[in-house]
Amino acid sequence: MPLACKLCIATKGLKGSEIGSLPNTYEELFEHVEREHHVPIVREGETAAEAYDRLLLKYPEARDPKTCKCPACTAARARRAAEAT
């Protein structure tokens, strides 16, 4: 059964045509969340610090608030853009 990303649904919605491209396993969903949203997922036997370090090694763009795609950085950029107008 396909698993939907709640972050994607909240930010851009979900079209019926996209259901076929949804992850089918939790591991695929976890990879999606890390890749697309830069949110570290703590795997079994791993600490939160280790998960964060692994995320930064795999996705170095997550280090820079200008390119990070996590919800906090995305919201901060939107807030700054709104204040600038």
C-alpha positions, 0 to 999 in steps of 0.5 A: 500500500502506498505511503504518503508524505504528510509534509508534501500533502501539507505544502503542495497537496496530492493528486490522484495521478501521483499515487503510483509514484508514492513510496511503498515501504517505510524505508522508501518514505524515510529516504524521501523525507530525508532527501526532499525535506532534509529531516533526519529519520532516526534508524534503529540503533542510531542516536538523533545526533548520528542521524543528523550527522548522516543526513549532513554527510549525504545531503551537504546542502542541508548545512546552508539555511539558504538551500536547506529544505527542512520546514524550519529553514523553508519557513524562515526564508518565506518569512524573510521574503514577506518582510522584504516586501 
